[in-house]
Amino acid sequence: MNQQSNHGSSLSIRTSEVTIRRAVGGALPVMLTTGALCAAAAIGRIAIPGTPVPITLQTLVLMIAAVTLRWRQVAGAVALYLAMGLCGLPVFSGGMSTAALVGPTCGFLYAFLPAGIVTSLLAALVMRFASRWAPRGEAGLGGAAGRGGRIGDMCVRRADDAARFGIAHVGRAGHIGHVGRIGDAHSSAASALLSIAVFLGYFLACAIGCVLLQDGVGVLVQAATTHMPLKPLAMASAAFIPGDLVKAALAASLATPVTLAKLQ
């Protein structure tokens, strides 16, 4: 009876430890992302003529978080960031707080939430594609090429031994070794193509979610709050697109090796 009681209490302790670790592991990326958003807002901003919306690093932080974290974590980080500003903390660009959430550019801040979620969901599709096509173990092109390379190396060693002892049929073993080296080249090409595909997928995810969607929502809200025509506001916002695409490329460049390392 005592043994069963001790076993049950130890099991509950281990379960509690696992729950705490999962909670901390899930909350830590949220807090780090929120802190990074605050830091990016504090670094400074670059004013763009013709629009009250400045260039900041917050979009870059959001892109990096969206392509590396789950969508719930991204949503939690953005919601916490907006809540901090709503409570009066100067966490927005230029040291602003609550006023930024009711001003003419508030739509760009509120758009962080759908932009981050959409980008993260699209990035999850890229991750699923990469996990399906990545050469792993003995499967797929990479596995076949790896087997070819190992067989080829073994045959080359046997061919060298055969040549040393004067045994015939060396040419055939050397030919198999050559085929194995071709297989290794195919594996390298497949890995390079997968890297390019993952990069392009992340880049498109950032461009769709954190550029087109975010700017679209921001411009629509700005037009509604200022009662200005939509066309000039959209043209002024278009000045951000080149810089945002550079940010998208940087975020994709950082996330691609992380994804490929997870698949190994």
C-alpha positions as CSV (number, residue, x, y, z in Angstrom):
1,M,0.0,0.0,0.0
2,N,2.8,2.4,0.9
3,Q,4.7,1.5,-2.3
4,Q,1.6,2.3,-4.4
5,S,1.2,5.6,-2.5
6,N,4.9,6.5,-3.0
7,H,4.7,5.6,-6.7
8,G,1.5,7.7,-7.2
9,S,3.1,10.7,-5.4
10,S,6.3,10.4,-7.4
11,L,4.3,10.2,-10.6
12,S,2.3,13.3,-9.8
13,I,5.6,15.1,-9.0
14,R,7.1,14.2,-12.3
15,T,3.9,15.2,-14.1
16,S,4.0,18.6,-12.3
17,E,7.6,19.1,-13.3
18,V,6.8,18.3,-17.0
19,T,3.8,20.7,-16.9
20,I,6.0,23.5,-15.4
21,R,8.7,22.9,-18.0
22,R,6.2,23.1,-20.8
23,A,4.7,26.2,-19.4
24,V,8.0,27.9,-19.0
25,G,9.2,26.7,-22.4
26,G,6.1,28.1,-24.1
27,A,6.1,31.4,-22.2
28,L,9.8,32.2,-22.7
29,P,9.6,32.8,-26.5
30,V,6.5,35.0,-25.9
31,M,8.3,37.1,-23.4
32,L,11.5,37.3,-25.5
33,T,9.5,38.3,-28.6
34,T,7.6,41.0,-26.6
35,G,10.9,42.3,-25.2
36,A,12.4,42.4,-28.7
37,L,9.4,44.4,-30.0
38,C,9.9,46.9,-27.2
39,A,13.6,47.1,-27.9
40,A,13.1,47.6,-31.6
41,A,10.7,50.5,-30.9
42,A,13.2,52.1,-28.5
43,I,16.1,51.9,-31.0
44,G,14.6,54.6,-33.1
45,R,12.7,55.3,-36.3
46,I,13.2,56.8,-39.7
47,A,10.5,59.3,-40.9
48,I,9.1,59.0,-44.4
49,P,7.9,62.1,-46.1
50,G,4.2,62.2,-46.9
51,T,3.2,59.7,-44.2
52,P,3.1,59.8,-40.4
53,V,4.2,56.1,-40.3
54,P,7.9,55.8,-39.7
55,I,10.3,52.9,-40.5
56,T,11.2,50.8,-37.5
57,L,12.7,47.4,-36.8
58,Q,9.5,46.1,-35.2
59,T,8.4,44.5,-38.5
60,L,11.7,42.6,-38.8
61,V,11.2,41.3,-35.2
62,L,7.7,40.2,-36.0
63,M,8.8,38.5,-39.2
64,I,11.6,36.5,-37.4
65,A,9.2,35.5,-34.6
66,A,6.5,34.5,-37.1
67,V,8.8,32.2,-39.1
68,T,10.4,30.5,-36.1
69,L,7.6,30.3,-33.5
70,R,4.1,28.7,-33.4
71,W,1.2,31.0,-34.3
72,R,-0.1,30.9,-30.7
73,Q,3.2,32.1,-29.3
74,V,3.3,34.9,-31.9
75,A,-0.3,35.9,-31.1
76,G,0.5,35.9,-27.4
77,A,3.6,38.0,-27.8
78,V,1.8,40.6,-30.0
79,A,-1.2,40.7,-27.6
80,L,1.1,41.2,-24.6
81,Y,2.9,44.0,-26.5
82,L,-0.3,45.8,-27.3
83,A,-1.6,45.3,-23.8
84,M,1.5,46.9,-22.4
85,G,1.0,50.0,-24.5
86,L,-2.7,50.0,-23.6
87,C,-1.7,50.1,-20.0
88,G,0.3,53.3,-20.6
89,L,3.8,51.8,-20.9
90,P,5.9,53.7,-23.6
91,V,6.6,50.6,-25.7
92,F,5.7,51.9,-29.1
93,S,7.8,53.9,-31.5
94,G,8.8,57.3,-30.3
95,G,8.1,56.4,-26.7
96,M,4.3,56.5,-27.3
97,S,1.8,54.4,-25.4
98,T,-2.0,54.6,-25.3
99,A,-2.2,57.5,-27.8
100,A,-0.6,55.4,-30.5
101,L,-3.5,52.9,-30.2
102,V,-6.1,55.6,-31.0
103,G,-4.2,57.7,-33.5
104,P,-4.3,57.7,-37.3
105,T,-1.6,55.0,-37.5
106,C,-3.1,52.7,-35.0
107,G,-4.1,50.3,-37.7
108,F,-0.5,49.4,-38.4
109,L,-0.1,48.4,-34.7
110,Y,-3.3,46.4,-34.6
111,A,-2.3,44.7,-37.9
112,F,0.7,43.1,-36.0
113,L,-1.7,40.5,-34.7
114,P,-3.3,39.1,-37.9
115,A,0.0,39.7,-39.8
116,G,2.0,37.6,-37.3
117,I,-0.6,34.8,-37.2
118,V,-0.9,34.6,-41.0
119,T,2.8,34.6,-41.5
120,S,3.3,31.9,-38.8
121,L,0.6,29.7,-40.3
122,L,2.2,30.0,-43.8
123,A,5.6,29.3,-42.3
124,A,4.2,26.1,-40.7
125,L,3.2,25.0,-44.2
126,V,6.7,25.6,-45.4
127,M,8.0,23.6,-42.5
128,R,5.6,20.8,-43.4
129,F,6.8,20.8,-47.0
130,A,10.4,20.8,-45.9
131,S,9.9,17.9,-43.5
132,R,8.2,15.9,-46.3
133,W,10.8,16.4,-48.9
134,A,14.0,16.6,-46.8
135,P,16.3,13.7,-47.3
136,R,16.4,11.9,-44.0
137,G,18.1,8.7,-43.0
138,E,17.8,6.0,-45.7
139,A,14.7,7.6,-47.3
140,G,14.4,9.7,-50.4
141,L,16.9,10.9,-52.8
142,G,19.4,11.9,-50.1
143,G,19.2,8.4,-48.5
144,A,19.6,6.7,-51.8
145,A,22.5,9.0,-52.7
146,G,24.1,8.4,-49.3
147,R,23.8,4.6,-49.8
148,G,25.3,5.0,-53.2
149,G,28.2,7.0,-51.8
150,R,28.9,4.4,-49.1
151,I,28.6,1.5,-51.5
152,G,30.9,3.4,-53.9
153,D,33.5,4.1,-51.3
154,M,33.4,0.4,-50.2
155,C,33.8,-0.7,-53.8
156,V,36.7,1.7,-54.3
157,R,38.5,0.3,-51.3
158,R,37.9,-3.2,-52.6
159,A,39.2,-2.1,-56.0
160,D,42.3,-0.8,-54.4
161,D,42.8,-4.1,-52.5
162,A,42.2,-6.0,-55.7
163,A,44.7,-4.0,-57.6
164,R,47.2,-4.5,-54.9
165,F,46.9,-8.3,-55.1
166,G,46.4,-8.5,-58.8
167,I,42.8,-9.5,-58.8
168,A,40.7,-8.9,-61.9
169,H,37.4,-7.0,-62.3
170,V,38.8,-3.8,-60.7
171,G,37.2,-1.7,-63.4
172,R,33.7,-2.7,-62.4
173,A,34.2,-1.8,-58.7
174,G,35.7,1.6,-59.7
175,H,32.7,2.2,-61.9
176,I,30.4,1.6,-58.9
177,G,32.5,4.0,-56.8
178,H,32.1,6.6,-59.5
179,V,28.3,6.1,-59.4
180,G,28.4,6.5,-55.6
181,R,30.2,9.8,-56.0
182,I,27.5,10.9,-58.5
183,G,24.9,10.0,-55.9
184,D,26.7,12.2,-53.3
185,A,26.6,15.1,-55.8
186,H,22.8,14.5,-56.4
187,S,22.3,14.6,-52.6
188,S,24.2,17.9,-52.3
189,A,22.1,19.3,-55.2
190,A,18.9,18.1,-53.5
191,S,19.9,19.8,-50.2
192,A,20.7,23.0,-52.0
193,L,17.3,23.0,-53.8
194,L,15.5,22.3,-50.5
195,S,17.4,25.3,-48.9
196,I,16.3,27.6,-51.8
197,A,12.7,26.3,-51.6
198,V,12.5,26.9,-47.8
199,F,14.0,30.4,-48.1
200,L,11.5,31.3,-50.9
201,G,8.7,29.9,-48.8
202,Y,9.6,31.9,-45.7
203,F,10.2,35.0,-47.9
204,L,6.7,34.7,-49.4
205,A,5.1,34.1,-46.0
206,C,6.7,37.3,-44.7
207,A,5.8,39.2,-47.8
208,I,2.1,38.1,-47.7
209,G,1.6,38.4,-43.9
210,C,3.9,41.1,-42.6
211,V,4.0,43.3,-45.8
212,L,0.8,43.1,-47.8
213,L,-1.6,42.2,-45.1
214,Q,-0.2,44.5,-42.5
215,D,0.1,47.5,-44.8
216,G,-3.3,46.8,-46.2
217,V,-5.0,46.8,-42.8
218,G,-3.0,49.9,-41.7
219,V,-3.9,51.9,-44.8
220,L,-7.6,51.0,-44.5
221,V,-7.7,52.0,-40.8
222,Q,-5.8,55.2,-41.6
223,A,-8.2,56.1,-44.3
224,A,-11.2,55.4,-42.1
225,T,-9.8,57.5,-39.2
226,T,-8.5,60.5,-41.2
227,H,-11.3,60.5,-43.9
228,M,-8.6,60.8,-46.5
229,P,-8.7,59.2,-50.0
230,L,-7.4,55.7,-50.0
231,K,-5.2,56.1,-53.1
232,P,-2.7,58.7,-51.8
233,L,-2.4,56.8,-48.5
234,A,-1.7,53.6,-50.4
235,M,0.9,55.3,-52.6
236,A,2.6,56.8,-49.5
237,S,2.6,53.4,-47.8
238,A,4.2,51.8,-50.9
239,A,7.4,53.6,-50.0
240,F,7.8,51.0,-47.2
241,I,7.5,47.9,-49.4
242,P,11.2,47.8,-50.7
243,G,12.5,48.0,-47.1
244,D,10.0,45.5,-45.8
245,L,11.0,43.1,-48.6
246,V,14.6,43.4,-47.5
247,K,13.5,42.6,-43.9
248,A,11.6,39.6,-45.3
249,A,14.7,38.3,-47.0
250,L,16.7,38.8,-43.8
251,A,14.1,36.9,-41.7
252,A,14.0,34.1,-44.2
253,S,17.8,33.9,-44.3
254,L,17.9,33.5,-40.5
255,A,15.0,31.0,-40.3
256,T,16.1,28.7,-43.2
257,P,19.2,27.2,-41.5
258,V,17.3,26.8,-38.3
259,T,14.6,24.8,-40.1
260,L,17.1,22.6,-42.0
261,A,19.0,21.9,-38.8
262,K,15.8,20.7,-37.2
263,L,15.2,18.3,-40.0
264,Q,18.6,16.6,-39.8
